[in-house]
Amino acid sequence: MEAEGIYGEHLPEMEKIIDEMKTRIDLLREHIRQKRGMDPVEHCLSRIKSEDSMREKCRRKGLPETADSVLFQIHDAIGFRIVCAFVSDVYMIRDYLADSDELEVIEEKDYIRNAKPNGYRSYHMILQTRGYYIEVQLRTISMDTWAALEHHLKYKKQISGNEDLIVKELKRCADELASTDVSMQTLRDMILDH
Amino acid sequence: MKLLLAEDTRDLNRGVTMLLEHEYYEVDSVFDGQEALERIEQESYDGIILDIMMPRKDGMEVLQELRRRHILTPVLLLTAKAEVDDRVAGLDAGADDYLAKPFAMKELLARIRSMIRRREDYSERRMQYEDIVLNAEDFALTAGNSVRLSIKEFELMQILMANTDRTLTTEYLLGHVWNGEPDAQEDTVWLYISYLKGKLRAVGSTVRIAGSRGGAFRLVCDGE
């Protein structure tokens, strides 16, 4: 059991689901590129959550560290992050995934229209296919930039002391990036409409 | 409300200070221009009353120094000589008002009230319309979420929020937001209106901007 890891015999099936999902997204990108002359996706990352962070999450949630908990109680064993050029692309990809016959939408959270108090913005979906859960995070390049930089600073901020100021300034940066996203979207719409 | 009074005539200084304190103003009083400048550098005041004729530095010098340092606190000048040139020089140097000695205490109080009110009226820090708040401190437009506006977006939003009862034409906006800048055209206004439309949606507001390219614009609530 230990050699196989926490996912046990499920691992090959999970890898297959990731491959199928990648193909699905590639086909969609190609379809949109042909139709509109623009690739809506900047990059797409996928991962199976590491053994260590999965065990840590089980302990935090008070769940037994078994394949059953990590696959069916916790929903982010398989994770996708799809980073798009424009805000409208995020919603276009979202609509496509929601319409897919092979995927069932279990839960959706729109942190773009309802940003988290710290300024975090992304569109989160929990999908299910053949019993397995896939967590999908959809966001723009700006939102991805902010999330990446905030992640770096999160571990440094306890050193400096004035945490309130840093939290406030990070929120301000998130709002400014969100504003730029809207400006870029407006410019794109104006160019494409002409 | 905190005021600074700089007046070298001891009796007048004491009398005015007592009167202002009686009206619930917090008052710092000093007796020459140099002292006034030192106080202003350390404290922030809602209004400053400066006598023109003072030892060490006169009122005009203090006023010029303030404005040069971009301290925009309203200033009321007290002038002994009722000379027109003095008043003109004072106003040109950035005074908000003047009062010639001798003056009635009642008039001094009225002028102080008017000076402070004027500042509050013209630099509105926070505007609200339906579910949106526009904050001049940090240029944030807030409904459910908040975003930061650029300077021109902010000025355009401000003028739209101050005129929700009428439409503003593209020409009017070019004149008042872009001050007739030669580079700004009909398309500039439309682009900035489009930015604001997107930003209103991004903050989750029900407020929209009605009007089309080259036309007249007005904020409306989705219910309308």
Interface residues (C-beta under 8 A of the other chain):
Chain A: V87 R113 N114 A115 R172 D175 E176 A178 S179 D181 V182 S183 Q185 T186 L187 D189 M190
Chain B: D138 A140 G144 N145 S146 V147 R148 L149 S150 L191 S194 Y195 K197 G198 K199 R201 A202 G204
